[in-house]
């Protein structure tokens, strides 16, 4: 089972720069990296994302969803757990709260 690392960004430019670093520095195949947008602010690739969602989500599960709302999200599937750990160590964007086993 691959490890899925996720990181969220306010702008598409930040996301694309991180994708380029993953491809160049970590030799991750571009086809293993997915960029998605969450929320209406990003539906057309908007560079003005990042709504304040504080106080709008009372449950822990919805708090996780709200944290990704109006963000650009990169998901990286990495088959090798050692490589996933190396990527996590090299890229502060992929912190422990963004890691999902999938």
C-alpha positions in Angstrom: 0.0 0.0 0.0 1.4 3.4 -0.9 1.9 6.2 1.5 0.0 9.3 0.6 1.5 12.6 1.6 -0.6 15.7 1.4 0.3 19.4 1.6 -1.9 22.5 1.2 -1.1 25.8 -0.3 -2.7 29.2 -0.6 -1.6 29.7 -4.3 -1.2 27.5 -7.3 2.2 28.9 -7.8 3.4 27.6 -4.4 1.9 24.2 -5.2 3.6 24.1 -8.7 7.0 25.1 -7.2 6.7 22.2 -4.7 5.8 19.8 -7.4 8.9 20.9 -9.4 11.1 20.3 -6.3 9.6 16.8 -5.8 10.3 15.9 -9.4 13.8 17.4 -9.5 15.2 16.7 -6.0 13.4 13.5 -5.0 13.0 12.0 -8.5 9.3 11.4 -8.0 7.3 10.7 -11.1 5.1 13.6 -12.1 2.3 11.0 -12.7 2.4 10.2 -8.9 1.6 13.8 -7.9 -1.9 15.1 -8.0 -2.9 18.8 -7.6 -6.5 19.4 -6.6 -8.4 22.5 -5.6 -10.8 22.7 -2.6 -13.4 25.4 -2.4 -15.0 27.9 -4.8 -12.1 30.3 -4.5 -9.8 27.9 -6.4 -12.3 26.6 -8.9 -10.7 28.6 -11.7 -7.2 28.4 -10.5 -7.5 31.6 -8.4 -4.4 32.9 -6.7 -6.4 34.5 -3.9 -7.4 31.6 -1.7 -7.3 31.1 2.1 -10.6 31.9 3.8 -10.6 32.1 7.6 -12.6 29.1 8.8 -11.9 29.5 12.6 -15.0 28.8 14.7 -16.9 27.2 11.8 -16.2 23.6 12.5 -17.1 22.1 15.9 -16.1 18.5 15.3 -12.5 17.2 14.9 -13.4 15.5 11.6 -14.9 18.6 10.1 -12.0 20.6 11.4 -9.7 18.5 9.2 -11.9 19.2 6.2 -12.1 22.9 6.9 -8.3 23.2 7.1 -8.2 22.1 3.5 -11.1 24.3 2.3 -10.1 27.0 -0.2 -6.6 25.6 -0.5 -4.7 24.0 -3.3 -3.8 20.5 -2.2 -0.9 18.3 -3.5 -1.2 14.6 -3.0 1.8 12.4 -3.6 1.6 8.6 -3.6 4.9 7.0 -2.7 5.1 3.2 -2.7 8.3 3.0 -0.7 7.9 3.9 3.0 11.6 4.9 3.4 11.3 7.3 0.4 8.1 8.7 1.9 9.9 9.4 5.1 12.8 11.0 3.2 10.3 13.3 1.3 8.6 14.2 4.6 11.9 15.1 6.1 13.0 17.2 3.1 9.7 19.0 2.7 8.3 20.9 5.7 5.0 21.3 3.8 4.3 17.6 4.4 3.9 17.6 8.1 2.5 14.7 10.2 -1.1 16.1 10.2 -1.2 15.9 6.4 -0.1 12.3 6.1 -2.7 9.6 5.3 -2.1 6.0 4.8 -3.9 4.9 1.7 
